[in-house]
């Protein structure tokens, strides 16, 4: 029997270091694939279409919503972001683990459909540290920076919807914690009972 993959959802404020942690996690787990989102945001320097995101127009995004192509979608800081449904379902059905790096609104939508998913919130060591990380990135305008800082407080309201919190104080330690979460989740009884049931049937 083919075991379904694990759906891992990672959220957290911008500047928490989600991108870096996800990259390190992907390098460590070869059964784990990152879902590539669609967005109406303009590409930043160094970002490549179909690698970082599918960069689409608002018209294309609206059409994808109409076609029911998204697992979830949300407006985040004036732009639309969405997770294309089919690749995620195909990967899970073929036994691959899938990582979604999405905002809180999107994670709540996914949770409704995939209560079996693993929901992880990444947070920096302090709010001061977070503010300085957002400012230091240098990729955003001052208005965008203050919008991102304000939204941190809004996002924190939903932290209790997540199964785990990982504090990104030290990258190696945070990646180790994320790996430990994946390992533990894979060992959960509910994800393995079909193996045990098969053995019990044999014994009869
Ligand atoms: P950025 O513009 O910095 O790449 O991403 C901004 C925010 O959008 C981040 O919090 C990121 O996690 C979130 N995001 C990226 N892709 C998706 C997606 O497909 N769906 C949702 N809901 N949020 C996303």
Boltz pocket constraint, residues with backbone or C-beta under 6 A from the ligand:
constraints:
  - pocket:
      binder: B
      contacts: [[A, 10], [A, 11], [A, 12], [A, 13], [A, 14], [A, 37], [A, 38], [A, 41], [A, 72], [A, 73], [A, 74], [A, 76], [A, 81], [A, 82], [A, 83], [A, 101], [A, 102], [A, 103], [A, 104], [A, 105], [A, 106], [A, 107]]
      max_distance: 6.0
